[in-house]
Amino acid sequence: MGERRAWADKKAEIMSRPGGGAAYEAARIRFELGEAVRLRREQLGLTQAELAERTGLKQPAVARFEAGGTMPTIPMLERLAEALEMRLSVQFQPLREAS
């Protein structure tokens, strides 16, 4: 499995490309969601394989998600939340407060 990269490294790589701003925002969201899932999974003492079983996914899909490699759908986030014994909450925030 590949080495986990720091967000600052990923951000620098993305921002160096044309259209990097929009790509950066999408990557940031994927990264933050994946990190939140990984931290909660670890809190519960679950392996990626155990989380995969709870959600009906395969372990490599969980690994990709945790690494920020995929953008989930709302139904997928609901499945993950339930498997992680959490409630999904989606909200809109004014830009000045979102950072």
DSSP file (Angstrom, degrees, kcal/mol; ACC not computed):
  #  RESIDUE AA STRUCTURE BP1 BP2  ACC     N-H-->O    O-->H-N    N-H-->O    O-->H-N    TCO  KAPPA ALPHA  PHI   PSI    X-CA   Y-CA   Z-CA
    1    1 A M              0   0    0      0, 0.0     0, 0.0     0, 0.0     0, 0.0   0.000 360.0 360.0 360.0 145.8    0.0    0.0    0.0
    2    2 A G        -     0   0    0      1,-0.1     2,-0.2     3,-0.0     3,-0.0  -0.221 360.0 -95.6 -71.0 159.5    1.2    3.5   -0.8
    3    3 A E        -     0   0    0      1,-0.1     2,-0.3     0, 0.0    -1,-0.1  -0.519  41.7-108.7 -74.8 140.1    2.5    5.9    1.8
    4    4 A R        -     0   0    0     -2,-0.2     2,-0.3     1,-0.0    -1,-0.1  -0.540  36.3-145.5 -70.7 130.1    0.0    8.4    3.2
    5    5 A R        -     0   0    0     -2,-0.3     2,-0.1    62,-0.1    -1,-0.0  -0.721  15.9-109.1 -99.6 148.3    0.8   11.9    1.8
    6    6 A A     >  -     0   0    0     -2,-0.3     4,-1.8     1,-0.1     3,-0.4  -0.411  24.7-121.6 -71.0 149.2    0.3   15.2    3.7
    7    7 A W  H  > S+     0   0    0      1,-0.2     4,-3.1     2,-0.2     5,-0.2   0.871 111.7  60.7 -60.2 -37.4   -2.5   17.4    2.6
    8    8 A A  H  > S+     0   0    0      1,-0.2     4,-2.2     2,-0.2    -1,-0.2   0.881 105.3  48.5 -59.5 -37.8    0.0   20.3    2.0
    9    9 A D  H  > S+     0   0    0     -3,-0.4     4,-2.0     2,-0.2    -1,-0.2   0.920 112.9  46.8 -66.9 -44.0    1.8   18.1   -0.6
   10   10 A K  H  X S+     0   0    0     -4,-1.8     4,-2.4     1,-0.2    -2,-0.2   0.916 112.0  51.4 -63.7 -42.1   -1.4   17.2   -2.3
   11   11 A K  H  X S+     0   0    0     -4,-3.1     4,-2.9     1,-0.2     5,-0.2   0.925 108.7  50.1 -61.9 -45.7   -2.6   20.8   -2.4
   12   12 A A  H  X S+     0   0    0     -4,-2.2     4,-1.0     1,-0.2    -1,-0.2   0.904 111.8  48.8 -60.8 -41.4    0.7   22.0   -3.9
   13   13 A E  H  < S+     0   0    0     -4,-2.0     3,-0.3     1,-0.2     4,-0.3   0.927 114.7  44.5 -63.4 -45.3    0.5   19.4   -6.7
   14   14 A I  H >< S+     0   0    0     -4,-2.4     3,-1.5     1,-0.2    -2,-0.2   0.913 110.9  52.3 -67.1 -44.3   -3.2   20.2   -7.4
   15   15 A M  H 3< S+     0   0    0     -4,-2.9     5,-0.3     1,-0.3    -1,-0.2   0.703  98.7  66.0 -69.3 -18.8   -2.7   24.0   -7.4
   16   16 A S  T 3< S+     0   0    0     -4,-1.0    -1,-0.3    -3,-0.3    -2,-0.2   0.625  90.8  81.4 -77.2 -11.4    0.2   23.8   -9.9
   17   17 A R  S X  S-     0   0    0     -3,-1.5     3,-1.4    -4,-0.3     4,-0.1  -0.585  96.0 -92.8 -92.5 154.5   -2.2   22.5  -12.6
   18   18 A P  T 3  S+     0   0    0      0, 0.0    -1,-0.1     0, 0.0    -2,-0.1  -0.431 116.6  20.3 -60.9 139.1   -4.5   24.6  -14.8
   19   19 A G  T 3> S+     0   0    0     -2,-0.1     4,-1.6    -4,-0.1     3,-0.4   0.713  83.5 147.6  72.8  20.7   -7.9   24.9  -13.2
   20   20 A G  H <>  +     0   0    0     -3,-1.4     4,-3.0    -5,-0.3     5,-0.2   0.765  55.0  66.7 -62.4 -29.3   -6.3   23.9   -9.9
   21   21 A G  H  > S+     0   0    0      2,-0.2     4,-2.0     1,-0.2    -1,-0.2   0.940 106.5  38.9 -60.8 -49.7   -8.7   26.0   -7.8
   22   22 A A  H  > S+     0   0    0     -3,-0.4     4,-2.0     2,-0.2    -1,-0.2   0.898 117.8  50.1 -68.2 -40.2  -11.8   23.9   -8.5
   23   23 A A  H  X S+     0   0    0     -4,-1.6     4,-2.5     1,-0.2    -2,-0.2   0.887 108.5  54.2 -64.3 -38.0   -9.8   20.7   -8.4
   24   24 A Y  H  X S+     0   0    0     -4,-3.0     4,-2.8     2,-0.2    -2,-0.2   0.931 107.3  49.6 -60.4 -46.7   -8.3   21.8   -5.1
   25   25 A E  H  X S+     0   0    0     -4,-2.0     4,-2.0     1,-0.2    -1,-0.2   0.915 112.7  46.6 -62.2 -43.3  -11.8   22.3   -3.5
   26   26 A A  H  X S+     0   0    0     -4,-2.0     4,-2.2     1,-0.2    -1,-0.2   0.908 114.1  48.1 -64.6 -41.5  -13.0   18.9   -4.7
   27   27 A A  H  X S+     0   0    0     -4,-2.5     4,-2.8     2,-0.2    -2,-0.2   0.885 108.8  54.4 -66.6 -38.1   -9.8   17.2   -3.4
   28   28 A R  H  X S+     0   0    0     -4,-2.8     4,-2.7     2,-0.2     5,-0.2   0.923 109.0  48.0 -61.2 -44.3  -10.1   19.0   -0.1
   29   29 A I  H  X S+     0   0    0     -4,-2.0     4,-2.5     2,-0.2     5,-0.2   0.936 113.1  47.4 -62.6 -46.8  -13.6   17.7    0.4
   30   30 A R  H  X S+     0   0    0     -4,-2.2     4,-2.5     1,-0.2    38,-0.2   0.922 113.5  48.9 -59.9 -44.4  -12.6   14.2   -0.5
   31   31 A F  H  X S+     0   0    0     -4,-2.8     4,-2.5    37,-0.2    -2,-0.2   0.921 112.5  46.7 -62.6 -46.2   -9.6   14.3    1.8
   32   32 A E  H  X S+     0   0    0     -4,-2.7     4,-2.2     2,-0.2    -1,-0.2   0.894 113.4  48.4 -66.3 -40.6  -11.5   15.7    4.8
   33   33 A L  H  X S+     0   0    0     -4,-2.5     4,-2.2    -5,-0.2    -1,-0.2   0.935 113.1  47.9 -63.8 -45.5  -14.3   13.2    4.4
   34   34 A G  H  X S+     0   0    0     -4,-2.5     4,-2.5    -5,-0.2    -2,-0.2   0.904 111.8  49.5 -61.8 -42.1  -11.8   10.3    4.1
   35   35 A E  H  X S+     0   0    0     -4,-2.5     4,-2.7     2,-0.2    -1,-0.2   0.903 109.6  51.6 -64.2 -41.4   -9.9   11.5    7.2
   36   36 A A  H  X S+     0   0    0     -4,-2.2     4,-2.1     2,-0.2    -1,-0.2   0.906 111.5  47.3 -63.0 -41.5  -13.1   11.8    9.2
   37   37 A V  H  X S+     0   0    0     -4,-2.2     4,-2.8     2,-0.2    -2,-0.2   0.933 112.7  48.9 -65.0 -45.7  -14.1    8.3    8.4
   38   38 A R  H  X S+     0   0    0     -4,-2.5     4,-2.5     1,-0.2    -2,-0.2   0.925 111.4  48.9 -61.1 -45.1  -10.6    6.9    9.1
   39   39 A L  H  X S+     0   0    0     -4,-2.7     4,-2.2     1,-0.2    -1,-0.2   0.918 114.3  45.2 -62.0 -43.5  -10.5    8.7   12.5
   40   40 A R  H  X S+     0   0    0     -4,-2.1     4,-2.1     2,-0.2    -1,-0.2   0.909 111.7  52.5 -66.9 -41.1  -13.9    7.4   13.5
   41   41 A R  H  <>S+     0   0    0     -4,-2.8     5,-2.4     1,-0.2     4,-0.4   0.928 111.4  46.9 -58.8 -44.8  -13.1    3.9   12.3
   42   42 A E  H ><5S+     0   0    0     -4,-2.5     3,-1.0     1,-0.2    -1,-0.2   0.877 107.8  56.3 -65.8 -38.1  -10.0    3.9   14.4
   43   43 A Q  H 3<5S+     0   0    0     -4,-2.2    -1,-0.2     1,-0.3    -2,-0.2   0.897 109.3  46.8 -57.5 -40.6  -11.9    5.3   17.4
   44   44 A L  T 3<5S-     0   0    0     -4,-2.1    -1,-0.3    -5,-0.1    -2,-0.2   0.541 114.4-120.2 -80.3  -6.4  -14.2    2.3   17.2
   45   45 A G  T < 5 +     0   0    0     -3,-1.0     2,-0.3    -4,-0.4    -3,-0.2   0.780  61.8 148.9  73.1  26.7  -11.3   -0.1   16.8
   46   46 A L      < -     0   0    0     -5,-2.4    -1,-0.2    -6,-0.2     2,-0.2  -0.672  41.8-135.8 -93.8 147.1  -12.5   -1.3   13.4
   47   47 A T     >  -     0   0    0     -2,-0.3     4,-2.2     1,-0.1     5,-0.2  -0.495  31.3-107.5 -85.2 167.3  -10.3   -2.5   10.6
   48   48 A Q  H  > S+     0   0    0      1,-0.2     4,-2.6     2,-0.2     5,-0.1   0.884 122.7  54.5 -61.6 -37.1  -10.9   -1.4    7.0
   49   49 A A  H  > S+     0   0    0      2,-0.2     4,-2.1     1,-0.2    -1,-0.2   0.891 107.7  49.0 -64.5 -39.5  -12.2   -4.9    6.3
   50   50 A E  H  > S+     0   0    0      2,-0.2     4,-2.1     1,-0.2    -1,-0.2   0.905 112.2  47.6 -67.3 -41.1  -14.7   -4.7    9.2
   51   51 A L  H  X S+     0   0    0     -4,-2.2     4,-1.7     2,-0.2     6,-0.3   0.910 110.2  53.7 -64.8 -40.5  -15.9   -1.3    8.1
   52   52 A A  H  X>S+     0   0    0     -4,-2.6     5,-2.0     1,-0.2     4,-1.4   0.915 108.2  49.5 -58.8 -43.3  -16.2   -2.7    4.5
   53   53 A E  H  <5S+     0   0    0     -4,-2.1     3,-0.2     1,-0.2    -1,-0.2   0.904 109.5  51.7 -63.2 -41.2  -18.3   -5.6    5.8
   54   54 A R  H  <5S+     0   0    0     -4,-2.1    -1,-0.2     1,-0.2    -2,-0.2   0.805 118.2  37.5 -65.3 -29.0  -20.6   -3.2    7.7
   55   55 A T  H  <5S-     0   0    0     -4,-1.7    -1,-0.2    -3,-0.2    -2,-0.2   0.539 110.1-114.3-101.2  -8.5  -21.2   -1.1    4.6
   56   56 A G  T  <5S+     0   0    0     -4,-1.4    -3,-0.2     1,-0.3     2,-0.2   0.689  76.9 122.0  80.5  18.4  -21.3   -3.8    2.0
   57   57 A L      < -     0   0    0     -5,-2.0     2,-0.3    -6,-0.3    -1,-0.3  -0.478  66.1-106.6-100.8 176.0  -18.1   -2.5    0.3
   58   58 A K    >>  -     0   0    0     -2,-0.2     4,-1.5    -3,-0.1     3,-0.8  -0.762  32.6-112.6 -98.0 152.5  -14.8   -4.2   -0.4
   59   59 A Q  H 3> S+     0   0    0     -2,-0.3     4,-2.4     1,-0.2     3,-0.2   0.878 115.7  56.4 -55.1 -43.3  -11.8   -3.3    1.8
   60   60 A P  H 3> S+     0   0    0      0, 0.0     4,-2.5     0, 0.0    -1,-0.2   0.853 104.5  54.3 -60.1 -31.3   -9.9   -1.6   -1.1
   61   61 A A  H <> S+     0   0    0     -3,-0.8     4,-2.3     2,-0.2    -2,-0.2   0.895 108.6  48.3 -67.4 -39.2  -12.9    0.7   -1.6
   62   62 A V  H  X S+     0   0    0     -4,-1.5     4,-2.8     2,-0.2     5,-0.2   0.923 111.2  50.8 -64.3 -43.9  -12.7    1.8    2.0
   63   63 A A  H  X S+     0   0    0     -4,-2.4     4,-1.6     2,-0.2    -2,-0.2   0.920 111.0  47.9 -60.6 -45.0   -8.9    2.3    1.7
   64   64 A R  H  <>S+     0   0    0     -4,-2.5     5,-3.0     2,-0.2     6,-0.4   0.915 112.7  49.4 -61.5 -43.5   -9.5    4.5   -1.5
   65   65 A F  H ><5S+     0   0    0     -4,-2.3     3,-1.8     1,-0.2     5,-0.2   0.943 109.8  50.0 -61.7 -48.1  -12.2    6.5    0.3
   66   66 A E  H 3<5S+     0   0    0     -4,-2.8    -1,-0.2     1,-0.3    -2,-0.2   0.798 108.4  54.2 -62.5 -28.2  -10.1    7.1    3.4
   67   67 A A  T 3<5S-     0   0    0     -4,-1.6    -1,-0.3    -5,-0.2    -2,-0.2   0.456 120.0-109.4 -84.2  -1.0   -7.2    8.3    1.2
   68   68 A G  T < 5S+     0   0    0     -3,-1.8   -37,-0.2    -4,-0.3    -3,-0.2   0.716  80.1 130.4  81.9  21.3   -9.4   10.9   -0.5
   69   69 A G      < +     0   0    0     -5,-3.0     2,-0.3    -6,-0.2    -4,-0.2   0.582  62.2  42.9 -86.9 -10.3   -9.5    9.0   -3.8
   70   70 A T        -     0   0    0     -6,-0.4    -2,-0.1    -5,-0.2   -36,-0.1  -0.985  69.4-134.4-137.8 148.0  -13.3    8.9   -4.3
   71   71 A M        -     0   0    0     -2,-0.3     2,-0.1   -38,-0.0   -41,-0.0  -0.895  33.9-143.1 -98.7 115.6  -16.1   11.4   -4.0
   72   72 A P        -     0   0    0      0, 0.0     2,-0.2     0, 0.0   -39,-0.0  -0.341   5.6-123.5 -79.8 158.4  -19.0    9.7   -2.2
   73   73 A T     >  -     0   0    0      1,-0.1     4,-2.2    -2,-0.1     5,-0.2  -0.489  32.0-105.5 -85.9 166.5  -22.7   10.1   -2.9
   74   74 A I  H  > S+     0   0    0      1,-0.2     4,-2.4     2,-0.2     5,-0.2   0.927 122.4  52.9 -60.9 -44.9  -25.1   11.1   -0.1
   75   75 A P  H  > S+     0   0    0      0, 0.0     4,-2.1     0, 0.0    -1,-0.2   0.888 109.0  50.4 -58.6 -36.7  -26.4    7.5    0.2
   76   76 A M  H  > S+     0   0    0      2,-0.2     4,-2.5     1,-0.2    -2,-0.2   0.912 109.3  50.4 -66.6 -41.1  -22.8    6.2    0.5
   77   77 A L  H  X S+     0   0    0     -4,-2.2     4,-2.8     1,-0.2    -1,-0.2   0.881 108.9  52.7 -62.9 -37.1  -22.2    8.7    3.3
   78   78 A E  H  X S+     0   0    0     -4,-2.4     4,-2.4     2,-0.2    -1,-0.2   0.912 109.5  48.6 -64.0 -42.1  -25.4    7.6    5.0
   79   79 A R  H  X S+     0   0    0     -4,-2.1     4,-2.4     2,-0.2    -2,-0.2   0.918 113.4  47.3 -62.9 -43.6  -24.2    4.0    4.9
   80   80 A L  H  X S+     0   0    0     -4,-2.5     4,-1.9     2,-0.2    -2,-0.2   0.922 110.9  51.6 -64.3 -43.5  -20.8    5.0    6.3
   81   81 A A  H  <>S+     0   0    0     -4,-2.8     5,-3.0     1,-0.2    -2,-0.2   0.936 111.6  46.6 -59.2 -47.3  -22.4    7.0    9.0
   82   82 A E  H ><5S+     0   0    0     -4,-2.4     3,-1.6     1,-0.2    -1,-0.2   0.923 112.1  50.2 -61.2 -44.5  -24.6    4.2   10.1
   83   83 A A  H 3<5S+     0   0    0     -4,-2.4    -1,-0.2     1,-0.3    -2,-0.2   0.799 111.9  48.9 -63.7 -29.0  -21.7    1.7   10.0
   84   84 A L  T 3<5S-     0   0    0     -4,-1.9    -1,-0.3    -5,-0.2    -2,-0.2   0.258 117.7-113.3 -95.1  11.0  -19.6    4.1   12.1
   85   85 A E  T < 5S+     0   0    0     -3,-1.6     2,-0.3     1,-0.2    -3,-0.2   0.915  78.7 118.4  58.2  46.2  -22.5    4.6   14.6
   86   86 A M      < -     0   0    0     -5,-3.0     2,-0.5    -8,-0.1    -1,-0.2  -0.809  64.3-120.2-132.1 171.3  -23.0    8.2   13.6
   87   87 A R        -     0   0    0     -2,-0.3     2,-0.3    -3,-0.1    -9,-0.1  -0.977  29.2-125.5-115.4 130.1  -25.7   10.4   12.1
   88   88 A L        -     0   0    0     -2,-0.5     2,-0.4   -10,-0.1   -10,-0.0  -0.576  26.9-174.4 -76.2 133.4  -24.9   12.2    8.9
   89   89 A S        -     0   0    0     -2,-0.3     2,-0.4     2,-0.0    -2,-0.0  -0.979   2.6-173.8-131.2 118.7  -25.5   15.9    9.0
   90   90 A V        +     0   0    0     -2,-0.4     2,-0.3     2,-0.0    -2,-0.0  -0.939  14.8 166.7-112.6 133.0  -25.1   17.9    5.8
   91   91 A Q        -     0   0    0     -2,-0.4     2,-0.4     2,-0.0    -2,-0.0  -0.975  33.0-127.0-144.8 157.6  -25.3   21.7    6.0
   92   92 A F        -     0   0    0     -2,-0.3    -2,-0.0     0, 0.0     0, 0.0  -0.860  26.6-169.7-101.4 140.1  -24.6   24.9    4.0
   93   93 A Q        -     0   0    0     -2,-0.4     5,-0.1     5,-0.0    -2,-0.0  -0.976  30.9-103.1-128.5 143.6  -22.4   27.6    5.5
   94   94 A P    >>  -     0   0    0      0, 0.0     3,-1.8     0, 0.0     4,-1.1  -0.373  37.6-116.9 -58.9 144.5  -21.8   31.1    4.3
   95   95 A L  H 3> S+     0   0    0      1,-0.3     4,-0.6     2,-0.2     3,-0.5   0.844 112.9  60.1 -55.4 -36.9  -18.4   31.3    2.7
   96   96 A R  H 34 S+     0   0    0      1,-0.2    -1,-0.3     2,-0.1     3,-0.1   0.751 113.6  37.6 -66.5 -20.6  -17.0   33.7    5.2
   97   97 A E  H <4 S+     0   0    0     -3,-1.8    -1,-0.2     1,-0.1    -2,-0.2   0.544  99.8  78.0-101.9 -11.0  -17.7   31.1    8.0
   98   98 A A  H  <        0   0    0     -4,-1.1    -2,-0.1    -3,-0.5    -3,-0.1   0.669 360.0 360.0 -78.9 -16.8  -16.7   27.9    6.0
   99   99 A S     <        0   0    0     -4,-0.6    -1,-0.2    -3,-0.1    -2,-0.1   0.492 360.0 360.0 -82.5 360.0  -12.9   28.2    6.2
